[in-house]
Amino acid sequence: MKVALLTPLALLSSLPSTLAWGTLGHTTVAYVASNFVQAETREFFQNILHNTSDAYLAGIATWADSFRYTAAGRFSGPFHFIDAEDSPPSSCGVKYARDCGEQGCVVGAIQNYTRQLLNPDLNGGLRNMAAKFVVHLLGDIHQPLHVEHLEKGGNGIQVLFNGAHVNLHHVWDTSIAETLVGGYSLPLAEEWAKNLSLAITENEYKSMAASWLDGINLADPVTTSLGWAEETNKFVCTAVLPAGAEGVQNKELNGTYYETAAPIAKMQVAKAGYRLAKWLDLIVQAQVQKPEL
């Protein structure tokens, strides 16, 4: 992808550091979901999003990150995370009443925008926006540092990656994923999604993929997404900060740390896409099953 004369890496580095999974991760999550949704789901969301191409989800996967930095979208900033007030690495955990702030959080936002998608009386513009939020936020909730309060989700922890001074949040958003696939471009995201989808159906994730859908309940988005958040948050203690902030502060992370973190980041992207597909399928099935009044 090129914008003016910026390379993909330069473009990504110019964006705010709080983009969960970065552009590569979010786009890949969307492509994975596209590979698993039912045909009627594809048609439903292509219609809502006014895009009949294969990139109908991938094309809007990062919209919510851009929107939050506009005057009109500033209200949505808190929707991208939940501030788990835990104590990694000794104790990790998420409590909705404690950790979801007065201005909202990712768990509450998933509920809100899912309900909007389920409302056939809502105008097309609002349903379009709701779809964009749902696609994006299901990616966010699978990024460990979007389910952590410490140092603003790691934004305040300075580290090195390939010699570059970055913060820990950026490492999990962007550095790990781009190192895994060798950069960023839409074709790379699509190819990574194909590989992850194959891992789900035939290879390394085949035995666990069914369990990723356990507990999904469209009638209770809060409990469902809180379960995802709790699962994601556990990685803060085991993989993100296994030795606490002091264990990574000002340290080079493209080494042993990366070797441990990369498989988890990869699995979380796959998991987010697979769950997103199921969530979108359930939304469409609920539309079809509503009785005529």
C-alpha positions as CSV (number, residue, x, y, z in Angstrom):
1,M,0.0,0.0,0.0
2,K,1.3,3.5,-0.9
3,V,0.0,6.9,0.1
4,A,1.7,9.7,-1.7
5,L,5.4,8.9,-1.4
6,L,5.2,7.1,1.9
7,T,6.3,3.4,2.1
8,P,4.0,1.1,4.1
9,L,6.5,1.1,7.0
10,A,6.7,4.9,7.0
11,L,3.0,5.3,6.8
12,L,2.5,3.0,9.8
13,S,5.1,4.8,11.8
14,S,3.3,8.0,11.2
15,L,0.1,6.8,12.8
16,P,-0.7,7.0,16.5
17,S,0.8,4.1,18.5
18,T,-2.4,2.9,20.0
19,L,-3.7,1.1,16.9
20,A,-4.4,-2.4,18.1
21,W,-2.7,-5.0,15.9
22,G,-1.7,-2.2,13.5
23,T,-3.0,-2.1,10.0
24,L,-1.5,-5.5,9.1
25,G,-3.2,-7.3,12.0
26,H,-6.6,-5.8,11.7
27,T,-6.7,-6.3,7.9
28,T,-5.6,-9.9,8.4
29,V,-8.3,-10.5,11.0
30,A,-10.9,-9.3,8.6
31,Y,-9.6,-11.4,5.7
32,V,-9.6,-14.5,8.0
33,A,-13.2,-13.8,8.9
34,S,-14.1,-13.4,5.2
35,N,-12.7,-16.8,4.6
36,F,-15.1,-18.4,7.1
37,V,-18.4,-16.5,6.9
38,Q,-21.5,-18.1,5.4
39,A,-22.6,-16.9,1.9
40,E,-25.6,-15.1,3.3
41,T,-23.3,-13.3,5.8
42,R,-21.0,-12.2,3.0
43,E,-24.0,-10.8,1.0
44,F,-25.5,-9.1,4.1
45,F,-22.3,-7.2,5.0
46,Q,-21.3,-6.4,1.4
47,N,-24.7,-4.7,1.2
48,I,-24.3,-2.8,4.4
49,L,-20.7,-1.8,3.6
50,H,-21.4,-1.0,-0.1
51,N,-18.6,-3.2,-1.3
52,T,-19.0,-6.3,-3.3
53,S,-15.3,-7.1,-3.5
54,D,-13.5,-9.8,-1.5
55,A,-12.0,-7.0,0.6
56,Y,-15.4,-5.9,1.9
57,L,-14.3,-6.5,5.5
58,A,-10.6,-5.9,5.1
59,G,-11.3,-2.5,3.5
60,I,-12.9,-1.1,6.6
61,A,-10.9,-3.0,9.2
62,T,-9.0,0.0,10.4
63,W,-11.7,2.6,9.9
64,A,-12.4,2.8,13.6
65,D,-8.8,3.7,14.4
66,S,-8.9,6.6,11.9
67,F,-12.3,7.7,13.1
68,R,-11.3,8.0,16.8
69,Y,-8.7,10.7,15.9
70,T,-11.3,12.9,14.3
71,A,-13.4,15.5,16.1
72,A,-16.6,13.5,15.4
73,G,-15.1,10.3,16.5
74,R,-13.2,11.4,19.6
75,F,-15.9,9.9,21.8
76,S,-15.0,6.4,20.6
77,G,-11.4,6.4,21.9
78,P,-12.2,4.4,25.1
79,F,-14.1,1.8,23.0
80,H,-10.8,0.2,21.8
81,F,-9.7,-1.2,25.2
82,I,-10.6,-2.2,28.7
83,D,-8.2,-1.1,31.5
84,A,-7.7,-4.3,33.5
85,E,-6.5,-3.0,36.9
86,D,-4.5,-6.1,37.7
87,S,-0.9,-6.6,38.7
88,P,1.1,-8.4,36.1
89,P,3.0,-10.7,36.2
90,S,1.8,-11.9,39.6
91,S,-1.8,-11.5,38.9
92,C,-3.9,-10.9,35.8
93,G,-7.7,-10.6,35.5
94,V,-10.5,-8.5,34.1
95,K,-13.6,-7.3,36.0
96,Y,-16.2,-5.5,33.9
97,A,-17.5,-3.3,36.7
98,R,-14.0,-2.2,37.8
99,D,-12.3,-1.9,34.5
100,C,-14.8,-0.5,32.1
101,G,-14.6,3.3,32.5
102,E,-17.5,5.7,32.6
103,Q,-17.0,6.6,29.0
104,G,-17.1,3.0,27.9
105,C,-14.8,0.2,26.9
106,V,-14.3,-2.5,24.2
107,V,-16.7,-4.9,26.0
108,G,-19.5,-2.4,26.2
109,A,-18.9,-1.2,22.7
110,I,-19.1,-4.7,21.2
111,Q,-22.5,-5.0,22.9
112,N,-23.7,-1.6,21.7
113,Y,-22.7,-2.0,18.0
114,T,-23.9,-5.6,17.9
115,R,-27.3,-4.5,19.0
116,Q,-27.3,-1.7,16.4
117,L,-26.6,-4.3,13.7
118,L,-29.5,-6.4,15.0
119,N,-31.9,-3.4,14.7
120,P,-33.4,-3.5,11.2
121,D,-35.1,-0.2,11.8
122,L,-31.8,1.6,12.2
123,N,-30.8,3.7,9.1
124,G,-28.2,2.5,6.7
125,G,-25.6,5.0,7.7
126,L,-25.7,3.9,11.4
127,R,-25.7,0.2,10.5
128,N,-22.7,0.8,8.3
129,M,-20.8,2.5,11.2
130,A,-21.9,-0.3,13.5
131,A,-20.5,-3.0,11.2
132,K,-17.2,-1.1,10.9
133,F,-16.9,-0.9,14.7
134,V,-17.8,-4.6,15.2
135,V,-15.2,-5.8,12.7
136,H,-12.5,-3.6,14.3
137,L,-13.3,-4.1,18.0
138,L,-13.3,-7.9,17.8
139,G,-9.7,-7.5,16.7
140,D,-8.9,-5.1,19.5
141,I,-10.1,-7.4,22.2
142,H,-7.6,-10.1,21.2
143,Q,-4.5,-7.8,21.5
144,P,-3.2,-8.4,25.1
145,L,-2.2,-4.8,25.7
146,H,-5.7,-3.6,24.9
147,V,-6.8,-5.5,27.9
148,E,-4.3,-4.0,30.3
149,H,-4.1,-0.8,32.3
150,L,-0.4,-0.9,33.3
151,E,1.5,2.0,31.7
152,K,-1.5,2.8,29.4
153,G,-1.5,-0.6,27.9
154,G,2.3,-0.6,27.6
155,N,2.5,2.7,25.8
156,G,4.6,4.0,28.6
157,I,7.1,1.2,28.5
158,Q,10.0,2.1,26.3
159,V,11.8,-0.8,24.5
160,L,13.9,-1.6,21.5
161,F,13.0,-3.6,18.5
162,N,15.6,-4.2,15.8
163,G,17.5,-1.3,17.4
164,A,14.6,1.1,17.0
165,H,13.2,2.9,20.1
166,V,9.5,2.1,20.4
167,N,7.1,1.3,23.1
168,L,5.9,-2.1,24.1
169,H,2.4,-1.5,22.8
170,H,3.8,-0.8,19.4
171,V,5.8,-4.0,19.5
172,W,2.5,-6.0,20.0
173,D,0.5,-3.9,17.6
174,T,2.9,-3.8,14.7
175,S,6.5,-5.0,15.1
176,I,5.8,-8.7,15.9
177,A,3.2,-9.1,13.1
178,E,5.3,-7.4,10.5
179,T,8.4,-9.4,11.4
180,L,6.4,-12.6,11.1
181,V,5.3,-11.8,7.5
182,G,8.1,-9.7,6.3
183,G,6.5,-6.3,6.1
184,Y,3.1,-4.8,5.4
185,S,0.9,-4.6,2.3
186,L,-2.6,-5.7,1.5
187,P,-1.4,-8.7,-0.5
188,L,0.8,-9.8,2.5
189,A,-2.2,-9.5,4.8
190,E,-4.4,-11.5,2.4
191,E,-1.7,-14.2,2.1
192,W,-1.2,-14.4,5.8
193,A,-4.9,-14.7,6.3
194,K,-4.9,-17.6,3.8
195,N,-2.2,-19.3,5.8
196,L,-3.9,-18.8,9.1
197,S,-7.2,-20.1,7.7
198,L,-5.4,-23.2,6.5
199,A,-3.9,-23.6,10.0
200,I,-7.4,-23.5,11.4
201,T,-8.9,-26.0,9.0
202,E,-6.1,-28.4,8.5
203,N,-2.9,-27.7,10.5
204,E,-1.7,-26.3,13.8
205,Y,-5.0,-24.8,15.1
206,K,-7.3,-27.6,13.8
207,S,-7.6,-29.3,17.1
208,M,-8.4,-26.2,19.1
209,A,-10.4,-24.1,16.7
210,A,-13.8,-25.5,17.8
211,S,-13.0,-24.5,21.4
212,W,-12.4,-20.9,20.3
213,L,-16.2,-20.7,19.7
214,D,-17.2,-22.0,23.1
215,G,-19.4,-19.7,25.0
216,I,-20.3,-17.5,22.1
217,N,-23.8,-16.1,22.8
218,L,-25.3,-13.4,20.7
219,A,-27.9,-12.8,23.3
220,D,-25.2,-11.8,25.8
221,P,-22.5,-9.9,24.1
222,V,-21.0,-8.6,27.4
223,T,-20.4,-12.1,28.9
224,T,-19.1,-13.4,25.5
225,S,-16.7,-10.5,24.9
226,L,-15.6,-10.4,28.6
227,G,-14.7,-14.1,28.3
228,W,-12.5,-13.2,25.3
229,A,-11.0,-10.3,27.2
230,E,-10.1,-12.5,30.2
231,E,-8.5,-15.0,27.9
232,T,-6.5,-12.3,26.2
233,N,-5.5,-10.7,29.4
234,K,-3.8,-13.9,30.7
235,F,-1.1,-13.5,28.1
236,V,-0.1,-10.2,29.8
237,C,1.2,-12.3,32.7
238,T,2.6,-15.2,30.7
239,A,4.0,-13.6,27.5
240,V,3.8,-9.8,27.4
241,L,5.3,-9.0,30.9
242,P,6.5,-12.4,32.3
243,A,9.2,-10.5,34.3
244,G,7.2,-7.3,34.8
245,A,7.8,-4.0,33.2
246,E,11.4,-4.0,34.4
247,G,12.0,-7.2,32.4
248,V,11.5,-5.4,29.1
249,Q,12.2,-1.7,29.8
250,N,14.9,-0.4,27.4
251,K,15.7,-4.0,26.3
252,E,16.0,-5.3,22.8
253,L,12.9,-7.5,22.2
254,N,13.7,-9.0,18.8
255,G,15.3,-12.1,20.2
256,T,14.2,-14.5,22.8
257,Y,11.2,-12.3,23.7
258,Y,10.0,-12.2,20.1
259,E,10.4,-16.0,19.7
260,T,8.0,-16.5,22.7
261,A,5.6,-13.7,21.7
262,A,5.3,-14.3,18.0
263,P,3.3,-17.6,18.2
264,I,0.9,-16.0,20.6
265,A,0.3,-12.9,18.5
266,K,-0.1,-15.2,15.4
267,M,-2.7,-17.3,17.2
268,Q,-4.6,-14.3,18.5
269,V,-5.0,-12.9,15.0
270,A,-6.3,-16.2,13.8
271,K,-8.6,-16.6,16.7
272,A,-10.0,-13.1,16.3
273,G,-10.8,-13.7,12.7
274,Y,-12.4,-17.0,13.3
275,R,-14.5,-15.6,16.1
276,L,-15.4,-12.6,14.1
277,A,-16.7,-14.8,11.3
278,K,-19.0,-16.7,13.8
279,W,-20.2,-13.5,15.4
280,L,-21.1,-12.0,12.0
281,D,-22.9,-15.3,11.0
282,L,-24.9,-15.2,14.2
283,I,-25.9,-11.6,13.6
284,V,-27.2,-12.5,10.1
285,Q,-28.9,-15.6,11.3
286,A,-30.8,-13.6,13.9
287,Q,-32.0,-11.3,11.2
288,V,-33.3,-14.2,9.1
289,Q,-35.0,-15.9,12.0
290,K,-37.0,-12.9,13.3
291,P,-40.7,-13.6,12.9
292,E,-42.8,-11.4,10.7
293,L,-45.2,-9.2,12.7
